[in-house]
Amino acid sequence: MTTINSIEELKGINFELIPEDDKWSFGESKEHPMHRIHAYPAKFPGFIAEKAIDFALDNGVVLETIADTFCGCGTVALAAKQRNFNFWGVDINPVATLIANSKLHDYDIFKVEEYYKEIKSNLLGSTESLSQSSNSRIQYWFNKNTIGELSRLLESINTTAPEGKYRDLFLTVYSSILKTTSKWLSKSIKPQVDPNKIIIKVTDAFERNYNKTLKALKIASESSSNITIETNNFLNTNCVAPKIDLLVTSPPYVTSYEYADLHQLSTLWLGFTEDYKELRQDTIGSLYKSGSRGDVREGRLNQTVKQMILNLNDTNISKTRINSIITYYLDMQNVVKKIARSINNNGMVVFVIGDTEYKGIKITNAKHLVECLLLNNIADIKLVKRKISNKSLTPYRDKNGRFTKDKNARKIYSEEFVVIGRKFDA
Ligand SMILES: C[S@@+](CC[C@H](N)C(=O)[O-])C[C@H]1O[C@@H](n2cnc3c(N)ncnc32)[C@H](O)[C@@H]1O
């Protein structure tokens, strides 16, 4: 582990030369089946949360409350729950918090099975609801027959399961089948139609994913921990974190995923918004999130990224794009400031963050994060490089965003950093 205690030390560290650490690259046990109930892009493996908790305990953190300020589909939350710690998390994406909450509630399995039977039988008598299917984006992604099947299933869920955790559980299963039943190009991180896609029947897909979910619920353990998950922009003033002993999080990267776009099928069908693009607005790292232009903003950037922005200014990358990258770094500076205020003295933060590349220029997310931490009285920084297990076979993506072995394709990074820090008295 590389240790950094000051900005001076940080300047001398070459992140490229840090060796990979196998301990943080692989887990000792299989992923909890609960994490397979719904796919979520950029989810990190559950063992990272486990290792972070162990590391905090081994290093004397008095642990009561764990938090994740970008909680996604609830990976850290589930680890906290399993080990009986309180958890507070937030994510701006309503699809993420729907999935996360479904993984965390305790259910009466008998009731779940009864509701499922009723949903199936009500489906037989249900007539097609046209409210959702009139949306042009839905018509773009789904066949007419599938739209009818999905409308009837949604109606049946909403009329059978009462509002609350049981309905949300079935809506999560519903959401999990939307990509396979649409024309969405499988496993692509760029939303695009696959003209040759073999579309699975809605009822078959729903049954399959319901069974997977039920199996996961049957082995889930109950716990007395206090779990709160909010749907909000972490940077909003009305988003107030409690006092935290351990933060484990993986923040968004700039130029990486457009979360709002990737979840558009669920957002549209579940009626979270009429226009999924609205959700891009406050999503950190979105290339559509740009602020006002100008040197004033650039002047507020930390040292680590100032030179990189100057390099970008010398390329033909559009000013709007550069502006979104500046916005990302300013957002992350505010994120760390806000996190630092919530961490208890002697508490710990564990970030999982990777560098990216935009038009050949390296985007140094990890180094920037370390600088932000040091500037906010979080020190004793430990830096670990880990292999991204599911990207080990090939680090390239083709023009459709799918993994490829073609070395001329866009290179994505197959490693990332675990950045650990400790809060000390100001
Ligand atoms: C790398 S993912 C986290 C994945 C998570 N660790 C998991 O295992 O599912 C980053 C998350 O940040 C969320 N996000 C982006 N901007 C946000 C904001 N302003 N406030 C809260 N969450 C935000 C995205 O919706 C996304 O779920």
The ligand as a Tripos MOL2 file, in Angstrom:
@<TRIPOS>MOLECULE
LIG
   27    29     1     0     0
SMALL
NO_CHARGES

@<TRIPOS>ATOM
      1 C1        -20.2670    4.1470   -9.8180 C.3       1 LIG1
      2 S1        -21.9840    4.2210   -9.5070 S.3       1 LIG1
      3 C2        -22.1260    3.5180   -7.9060 C.3       1 LIG1
      4 C3        -22.4360    2.0490   -7.9490 C.3       1 LIG1
      5 C4        -22.5550    1.4210   -6.5660 C.3       1 LIG1
      6 N1        -21.2800    1.3550   -5.8930 N.3       1 LIG1
      7 C5        -23.1020    0.0010   -6.7050 C.2       1 LIG1
      8 O1        -22.3990   -0.9720   -6.3790 O.co2     1 LIG1
      9 O2        -24.2260   -0.1280   -7.2160 O.co2     1 LIG1
     10 C6        -22.2230    5.9410   -9.2240 C.3       1 LIG1
     11 C7        -23.6250    6.3370   -8.8390 C.3       1 LIG1
     12 O3        -23.6630    7.7410   -8.5900 O.3       1 LIG1
     13 C8        -24.9740    8.1850   -8.8380 C.3       1 LIG1
     14 N2        -24.9860    9.6560   -8.9040 N.ar      1 LIG1
     15 C9        -24.5520   10.4640   -9.8910 C.ar      1 LIG1
     16 N3        -24.7220   11.7500   -9.5640 N.ar      1 LIG1
     17 C10       -25.2710   11.7820   -8.3210 C.ar      1 LIG1
     18 C11       -25.6650   12.8210   -7.4400 C.ar      1 LIG1
     19 N4        -25.5600   14.1090   -7.7890 N.pl3     1 LIG1
     20 N5        -26.1640   12.4840   -6.2210 N.ar      1 LIG1
     21 C12       -26.3010   11.1740   -5.8610 C.ar      1 LIG1
     22 N6        -25.9690   10.1520   -6.6860 N.ar      1 LIG1
     23 C13       -25.4480   10.4380   -7.8890 C.ar      1 LIG1
     24 C14       -25.3500    7.4590  -10.1330 C.3       1 LIG1
     25 O4        -26.7420    7.3990  -10.3050 O.3       1 LIG1
     26 C15       -24.7070    6.0880   -9.8920 C.3       1 LIG1
     27 O5        -25.6340    5.1800   -9.3640 O.3       1 LIG1
@<TRIPOS>BOND
     1     1     2 1
     2     2     3 1
     3     2    10 1
     4     3     4 1
     5     4     5 1
     6     5     6 1
     7     5     7 1
     8     7     8 2
     9     7     9 1
    10    10    11 1
    11    11    12 1
    12    11    26 1
    13    12    13 1
    14    13    14 1
    15    13    24 1
    16    14    15 ar
    17    14    23 ar
    18    15    16 ar
    19    16    17 ar
    20    17    18 ar
    21    17    23 ar
    22    18    19 1
    23    18    20 ar
    24    20    21 ar
    25    21    22 ar
    26    22    23 ar
    27    24    25 1
    28    24    26 1
    29    26    27 1
@<TRIPOS>SUBSTRUCTURE
     1 LIG1         1 GROUP 0 **** ****
